[in-house]
Amino acid sequence: MGSGFIDELLQHREDIVFLSQQHMMLVALSGGLAILIGIPLGIWLSRPRQRRLAEGLMQVLNIGTTIPTLAVLALSMSLLGIGSRPAIFALCIATLLPIVRNTYTGLVGVPAYLKEAADGMGMSARQILLRVELPNALFVIFAGIRTALTINVGTVPLAFLIGGGGLGELIFTGIDLNEMSMLLAGAIPTALLAVLVDIGVAGIAMVVISKGVDPLRAAR
């Protein structure tokens, strides 16, 4: 029975490979865009003059996670039409908040005495940001990126509903046809991709983050 189920899944292997590539392309483009926007925005909000704007802007970004993703996709489709472009835009909006919030929180949480010591050594504000604040905030920033990208992978199947492609084609077609093997041929790879993305980002974080500021390794 188990081998028969696997055989049924393997009937869709060509679709799985092709749609997985589409799926990861959507994740890479929307997640990459969210990182490129979110980290600089979080840095800007963490500066003393802008901190009073931070919570208000966070609430604006929270709309992207409060409104159901399907509604965000529908609104995006009404503005940009059907296809991958509105899907990337909607997924980017839905992914932004964890990245911005963690970047802001990580930078604000850097101990004041470290910044004071750097200032006493004659470092400029830019040097303090690059050499003191960002290295000490990287652990929190990467935690936000891991959360955002993992959610992104699980949300991408909805992009199929507006012509964006991805593994949602197998999932929703399987639901429509009441064909469990087709549904699982989309759902299982989606779950595996989410795990792989999480492991991949965690591996990058381990390389990039200094052991001294990584609480998971510093305690060992």
N, C-alpha and C positions, 0 to 999 in steps of 0.2 A: 504493500500500500504506500509505504514511504517512497520507494523507488518510482512508483507510478506518479506520485505527486511531483517529484523532482523532474520526471520526464515532461510533465505538463508545463512546468515552469520553463524548462529548457526549450520548449517549442517557441518561446518568445525571446530567445537569447539575442537575436539580431536587433529586435526592437529595444531590448534592455540596454544593449551597448550604445546604440544610436541615441536613444532618449536620455541616457545617463550623461552622455557628452553634452547634449543640449542643456540638461539640468545643471551641470557644473559650470557651464558657460554663463548661465543666468546668475548663479551664485557668485561667480568670480566678478562679473561686471557690476551687479547691484551691490554686493558686499564691498568690493574694491572702491566703488564710488562713495559708499557710506563711510568707509574709513578715511578716504581723502577729504571728505567734507567734515566728518565728525571730530577727528582729532584736532585739526586747526581750530574748529569752533569751540571745542572744550578748552583748548589752551587759551583762546581769546577770552572766554568767560571766566577763567581762573585768575586773570589779571585783576589787581585790586580795584581799578576804576570800573571794571565791568561786572564785578560780582553781584552788584545790586540788580543786574538784569538777568542773572543766571536762572533763578527759580521761575521767573515768568516765561523765559524762553524754553525751559525744560517742560513747562506745562503745555506750551504750543507744540513741541515735539512729541509730547505724550499723546497727542491726538492721533498720531500715526499708529500707536499701539492700542489706544482705547477703541477707536473705530474698527469694526471687523475688517480683516484684511480683504475679504471679498468686496466690501464696499469701497475700500481704497482702490482696488483694482478696477472696479466699475467706474469710479470717478476719473481715474487715470485714462481709461479707455475712452471716456467721453471727451477728454482733452487731446489725446494723442492717437486715437484710432485703435486698431486691432494689431496685435503682433508682439514682438519681443520688446520694443521700445517702451510702451506703456507698462509692461510687466516689470522691466528693470527699474523704471521710475518709481512705481508703487512699492516694490520690494526694498528699494533704497530708503524710502520714507519710513517703512515699517521697521527697518534695521537701525536707523540712526540713534534712537534714544539711548540704548545701553552704551554705545561707544562714546557719545558726548558726555553722558552723566559720569561714566567711569573715568574718563580723561579729566574732567573737572574735579571729581572727588579725589582722584589720585594726586593731582597737583596741589590742591588746597590742603591735603593731608600731609604734605612734606613738612617735617619739623622746622619750626622757625629758626632754631639755633643753627641748622645747616646753612640756611640762606644768609643769616647774619654773619656766620663765619666766612662764607664766600664773599660777601660784601666787604668784610674787613680785609680780605686778601686783595681787594681792588678789582674784583670781577665786575663786568658790566651786567646789566639786567639780562641781556641776551645770553651771555656766558653762564649766568646762574641758571637760566632756564634749561640750556642745553647740557650743562655739565653736572648740575645738582638736582634740579627739580624733575626733569624727564627721566633720568636714570632711576631715581627713587620712586617714581610713580608708575614705572613700566608694568609692574606686577598687576596693579589694579586696572591699568589700561588694557592689558592683554586679557584679563578676566572679562571685561566688557566686550572685546572683540570675539572671544570664544562664545559667549552667550549669544551675541548678535548673529554670528555666522551659522551657529547650530540651529537657531530659530529660522534663519533664512532658508536653510536646506529643507526644513520641514514645511515651509510655507510655499516654496516654489511650485509644488504640484498644482496649486490654484491658478498659476499662470496659464495653464492649458485652457482654462475657461474663457480667456480673452485672446487665444491664439498665440500664446507665448511659447508653447512647446514644453518639453520636459517630461518627467515620469508620470505626471498627472494624466497624460494621455492614456496610459495603461490603467491607472487607478479608476478614473471616471468612466472609461469605456467598459471596464470590468464591472463596475456598479450598474451601468445602464443595461448590460447584457446578462447580468446576474452570473457572471463567470468568475468564480473565485480565483482560479489560477492566474488569470490576467490581472485581477486586482492585486494579488500578492506579488506578481512579477513587477509591479510598480512600487508597491509599499515596502517590500523587503529591501530592494536597492536604495530606496530613499532613506530608510533607517540606517543602513550600512554607511551610506555617504555622510550622514550626519555624524556618526561615530568617527569616521575617518577624518572629517574636517576638524572635529574637536581634538583628536589626537595630533593631527598635523599642526594646528595652532599651538597646542601645548608644547610640542617639540620645538617649534620656532622660539617660543617664549623661553624655554630652558636654555637655548643657545644665546639669546639676546640679553636676557636679564642676568645681571651679576648675582652670583650666589649670596653675597652679603645682604642684598635687599630682597631676596626671594624667601619668604617665610617658610615655604615648603622644604627648602634645602638648607636654610641657615640653621634650623633647629637640629639638623642631623649631626 
